[in-house]
Amino acid sequence: MEDSADKLNKEASTLIDIALENAQNYLIHSDQSEKETTDYQMNNIDWITCKDFTIERAMNQIEEYISTWELHSSWLHNLVFLQEKDLDFCTQYHYRVQWSIPTRRQPIPKATACVYFIIEISKIKPQTLPVEVCYLVESNQLLHRPGKTRFREKWLKDVIESKTILQETVDF
């Protein structure tokens, strides 16, 4: 009887040691990953004021902002102005940045990924304030704000991958 009790105590002790070691490893890893994420500085630019806004200046600013994103050099993009929306308290200007990775075999890729920018000019706030900027990635609903969100290249890859999978499943 004592042998089985000793054996159970040793097994329990071993399990406790393993659990403590796992907990310690988790804490060490979470500290390292927290340092990695907090060491990253959110990229942003100084956006133009509402009174200085023009469609062309905004396009230049969007180009400047996306140049701060950490993307592989093989990504190419095209920026176009889409529309102007006049709302009660602001005017919104919509832009589309279309991304792709052309290759020798496929200089015009079948699938692209779009990032939509909305620049908002307030009608009630002072015109000396900077424009409000947000963007969203195609097929996602989450609005991102420059300086608040770190753009991920993976978002573009995911959109292109899902479009490619869809195209392969549909027969025309």
JOZI-V885973 format. One record per pair of residues at least 4 apart in sequence whose C-alpha atoms are under 6 Angstrom apart, sorted by sequence separation. I is the first residue (numbers start at 1). J is the second residue. If there is no record, write none. Layout:
i->I j->J
i->I j->J
This chain:
i->2 j->6
i->3 j->7
i->9 j->13
i->26 j->30
i->30 j->34
i->34 j->38
i->35 j->39
i->87 j->91
i->103 j->107
i->154 j->158
i->157 j->161
i->86 j->91
i->102 j->107
i->144 j->149
i->85 j->91
i->102 j->108
i->85 j->92
i->102 j->109
i->136 j->143
i->84 j->92
i->135 j->143
i->84 j->93
i->135 j->144
i->83 j->93
i->121 j->131
i->134 j->144
i->83 j->94
i->120 j->131
i->134 j->145
i->82 j->94
i->100 j->112
i->120 j->132
i->82 j->95
i->99 j->112
i->119 j->132
i->81 j->95
i->99 j->113
i->119 j->133
i->80 j->95
i->98 j->113
i->99 j->114
i->118 j->133
i->80 j->96
i->98 j->114
i->118 j->134
i->79 j->96
i->97 j->114
i->117 j->134
i->79 j->97
i->97 j->115
i->117 j->135
i->78 j->97
i->96 j->115
i->116 j->135
i->78 j->98
i->96 j->116
i->116 j->136
i->77 j->98
i->95 j->116
i->115 j->136
i->77 j->99
i->95 j->117
i->115 j->137
i->76 j->99
i->94 j->117
i->115 j->138
i->76 j->100
i->94 j->118
i->114 j->138
i->75 j->100
i->93 j->118
i->75 j->101
i->93 j->119
i->74 j->101
i->92 j->119
i->92 j->120
i->91 j->120
i->91 j->121
i->90 j->121
i->90 j->122
i->90 j->123
i->89 j->123
i->113 j->156
i->113 j->159
i->113 j->160
i->112 j->160
i->111 j->160
i->50 j->121
i->51 j->127
i->50 j->127
i->49 j->128
i->49 j->129
i->50 j->130
i->49 j->130
i->50 j->131
i->48 j->130
i->49 j->131
i->71 j->153
i->47 j->130
i->44 j->146
i->44 j->147
i->43 j->147
i->42 j->147
